[in-house]
Each structure stands twice: as C-alpha cells, then as structure tokens.
Amino acid sequence: AAEKAEIMRDAGLTVAPSAAELGSTVAGVLARRSKRTAAAT
C-alpha cells in the first residue's frame, strides 16, 4: 500500500496518510483549492 501511495503522490494526487486523517486531508485540499480559486477571480 505504501508503494501505491507513493506512486499516486508522484502523479500529483493528495493521499491521506491514514483513514483516521482522511477528513482533515480532504479539508486541507478543499481549503487550498478555495484559496486558489479566490485568487484567480
């Protein structure tokens, strides 16, 4: 599983380090996306 996660990260995907951190990982991605979208408008 660690190898798959590394391959996905290398491809530019965000991967939660564990199931327990899934929510905070998604929240972080959405927050960064919102900031990027706001800066573009």
BAVO-361040 format. One record per atom (N, C-alpha, C, O): residue in three letters; atom name; x, y, z negated. Coordinates in nm, 3 decimals, decimal comma. Layout:
# residues N
ATOM  aa at       x       y       z
ATOM ALA CA       X       Y       Z
...
END
This chain:
# residues 41
ATOM  aa at       x       y       z
ATOM ALA  N   0,082  -0,120   0,000
ATOM ALA CA   0,000   0,000   0,000
ATOM ALA  C   0,086   0,125   0,000
ATOM ALA  O   0,050   0,225   0,062
ATOM ALA  N   0,198   0,121  -0,069
ATOM ALA CA   0,286   0,238  -0,074
ATOM ALA  C   0,340   0,272   0,064
ATOM ALA  O   0,355   0,390   0,099
ATOM GLU  N   0,370   0,170   0,142
ATOM GLU CA   0,422   0,192   0,277
ATOM GLU  C   0,315   0,257   0,365
ATOM GLU  O   0,346   0,347   0,443
ATOM LYS  N   0,191   0,212   0,353
ATOM LYS CA   0,082   0,272   0,431
ATOM LYS  C   0,063   0,418   0,393
ATOM LYS  O   0,044   0,503   0,480
ATOM ALA  N   0,068   0,447   0,264
ATOM ALA CA   0,052   0,585   0,217
ATOM ALA  C   0,163   0,673   0,273
ATOM ALA  O   0,137   0,787   0,313
ATOM GLU  N   0,284   0,622   0,275
ATOM GLU CA   0,397   0,699   0,329
ATOM GLU  C   0,378   0,727   0,478
ATOM GLU  O   0,407   0,837   0,525
ATOM ILE  N   0,331   0,628   0,551
ATOM ILE CA   0,307   0,645   0,695
ATOM ILE  C   0,199   0,751   0,717
ATOM ILE  O   0,212   0,836   0,806
ATOM MET  N   0,094   0,747   0,637
ATOM MET CA  -0,012   0,846   0,651
ATOM MET  C   0,039   0,986   0,618
ATOM MET  O   0,006   1,082   0,688
ATOM ARG  N   0,119   0,999   0,512
ATOM ARG CA   0,176   1,130   0,477
ATOM ARG  C   0,265   1,181   0,590
ATOM ARG  O   0,260   1,299   0,625
ATOM ASP  N   0,346   1,093   0,647
ATOM ASP CA   0,433   1,131   0,759
ATOM ASP  C   0,352   1,178   0,879
ATOM ASP  O   0,400   1,258   0,959
ATOM ALA  N   0,229   1,129   0,892
ATOM ALA CA   0,141   1,170   1,001
ATOM ALA  C   0,066   1,299   0,970
ATOM ALA  O  -0,010   1,348   1,053
ATOM GLY  N   0,088   1,355   0,851
ATOM GLY CA   0,026   1,482   0,816
ATOM GLY  C  -0,101   1,471   0,734
ATOM GLY  O  -0,167   1,571   0,709
ATOM LEU  N  -0,135   1,350   0,691
ATOM LEU CA  -0,255   1,332   0,610
ATOM LEU  C  -0,223   1,354   0,463
ATOM LEU  O  -0,110   1,333   0,418
ATOM THR  N  -0,322   1,398   0,388
ATOM THR CA  -0,308   1,408   0,244
ATOM THR  C  -0,358   1,278   0,184
ATOM THR  O  -0,467   1,232   0,216
ATOM VAL  N  -0,278   1,219   0,097
ATOM VAL CA  -0,311   1,091   0,036
ATOM VAL  C  -0,314   1,107  -0,115
ATOM VAL  O  -0,218   1,156  -0,175
ATOM ALA  N  -0,425   1,067  -0,177
ATOM ALA CA  -0,434   1,072  -0,324
ATOM ALA  C  -0,338   0,969  -0,382
ATOM ALA  O  -0,334   0,855  -0,336
ATOM PRO  N  -0,261   1,009  -0,483
ATOM PRO CA  -0,166   0,916  -0,543
ATOM PRO  C  -0,232   0,797  -0,611
ATOM PRO  O  -0,172   0,690  -0,622
ATOM SER  N  -0,355   0,815  -0,657
ATOM SER CA  -0,428   0,705  -0,722
ATOM SER  C  -0,577   0,734  -0,711
ATOM SER  O  -0,617   0,845  -0,680
ATOM ALA  N  -0,657   0,632  -0,737
ATOM ALA CA  -0,802   0,651  -0,735
ATOM ALA  C  -0,846   0,753  -0,840
ATOM ALA  O  -0,942   0,827  -0,820
ATOM ALA  N  -0,776   0,756  -0,952
ATOM ALA CA  -0,810   0,850  -1,059
ATOM ALA  C  -0,787   0,995  -1,016
ATOM ALA  O  -0,849   1,086  -1,071
ATOM GLU  N  -0,700   1,017  -0,919
ATOM GLU CA  -0,669   1,152  -0,873
ATOM GLU  C  -0,738   1,189  -0,742
ATOM GLU  O  -0,707   1,292  -0,683
ATOM LEU  N  -0,829   1,107  -0,697
ATOM LEU CA  -0,897   1,132  -0,570
ATOM LEU  C  -0,972   1,264  -0,572
ATOM LEU  O  -0,960   1,343  -0,479
ATOM GLY  N  -1,050   1,288  -0,675
ATOM GLY CA  -1,128   1,411  -0,683
ATOM GLY  C  -1,042   1,535  -0,682
ATOM GLY  O  -1,071   1,630  -0,609
ATOM SER  N  -0,937   1,537  -0,762
ATOM SER CA  -0,851   1,655  -0,767
ATOM SER  C  -0,774   1,673  -0,636
ATOM SER  O  -0,744   1,786  -0,596
ATOM THR  N  -0,741   1,563  -0,570
ATOM THR CA  -0,672   1,573  -0,441
ATOM THR  C  -0,764   1,635  -0,337
ATOM THR  O  -0,722   1,723  -0,262
ATOM VAL  N  -0,887   1,589  -0,331
ATOM VAL CA  -0,985   1,644  -0,236
ATOM VAL  C  -1,010   1,791  -0,267
ATOM VAL  O  -1,016   1,873  -0,175
ATOM ALA  N  -1,026   1,825  -0,394
ATOM ALA CA  -1,049   1,964  -0,432
ATOM ALA  C  -0,932   2,052  -0,389
ATOM ALA  O  -0,953   2,164  -0,341
ATOM GLY  N  -0,811   2,004  -0,405
ATOM GLY CA  -0,694   2,080  -0,364
ATOM GLY  C  -0,689   2,102  -0,214
ATOM GLY  O  -0,657   2,212  -0,167
ATOM VAL  N  -0,721   1,999  -0,138
ATOM VAL CA  -0,723   2,012   0,008
ATOM VAL  C  -0,830   2,112   0,051
ATOM VAL  O  -0,804   2,197   0,137
ATOM LEU  N  -0,948   2,103  -0,007
ATOM LEU CA  -1,055   2,195   0,028
ATOM LEU  C  -1,020   2,339  -0,009
ATOM LEU  O  -1,053   2,431   0,065
ATOM ALA  N  -0,955   2,358  -0,122
ATOM ALA CA  -0,915   2,493  -0,164
ATOM ALA  C  -0,813   2,552  -0,067
ATOM ALA  O  -0,824   2,668  -0,028
ATOM ARG  N  -0,716   2,472  -0,027
ATOM ARG CA  -0,616   2,521   0,069
ATOM ARG  C  -0,682   2,550   0,203
ATOM ARG  O  -0,646   2,647   0,270
ATOM ARG  N  -0,776   2,467   0,242
ATOM ARG CA  -0,845   2,488   0,369
ATOM ARG  C  -0,928   2,615   0,365
ATOM ARG  O  -0,932   2,690   0,464
ATOM SER  N  -0,994   2,642   0,253
ATOM SER CA  -1,075   2,763   0,239
ATOM SER  C  -0,988   2,887   0,247
ATOM SER  O  -1,026   2,985   0,311
ATOM LYS  N  -0,871   2,885   0,183
ATOM LYS CA  -0,780   2,999   0,188
ATOM LYS  C  -0,731   3,023   0,329
ATOM LYS  O  -0,721   3,137   0,374
ATOM ARG  N  -0,700   2,915   0,401
ATOM ARG CA  -0,651   2,928   0,537
ATOM ARG  C  -0,761   2,984   0,628
ATOM ARG  O  -0,734   3,068   0,713
ATOM THR  N  -0,883   2,937   0,609
ATOM THR CA  -0,995   2,984   0,690
ATOM THR  C  -1,024   3,131   0,662
ATOM THR  O  -1,050   3,207   0,755
ATOM ALA  N  -1,019   3,171   0,535
ATOM ALA CA  -1,044   3,310   0,498
ATOM ALA  C  -0,937   3,401   0,556
ATOM ALA  O  -0,968   3,513   0,597
ATOM ALA  N  -0,814   3,358   0,559
ATOM ALA CA  -0,705   3,439   0,612
ATOM ALA  C  -0,717   3,457   0,763
ATOM ALA  O  -0,670   3,557   0,817
ATOM ALA  N  -0,779   3,363   0,830
ATOM ALA CA  -0,791   3,368   0,976
ATOM ALA  C  -0,903   3,460   1,022
ATOM ALA  O  -0,908   3,499   1,138
ATOM THR  N  -0,994   3,496   0,931
ATOM THR CA  -1,107   3,579   0,974
ATOM THR  C  -1,088   3,723   0,942
ATOM THR  O  -1,174   3,805   0,972
END
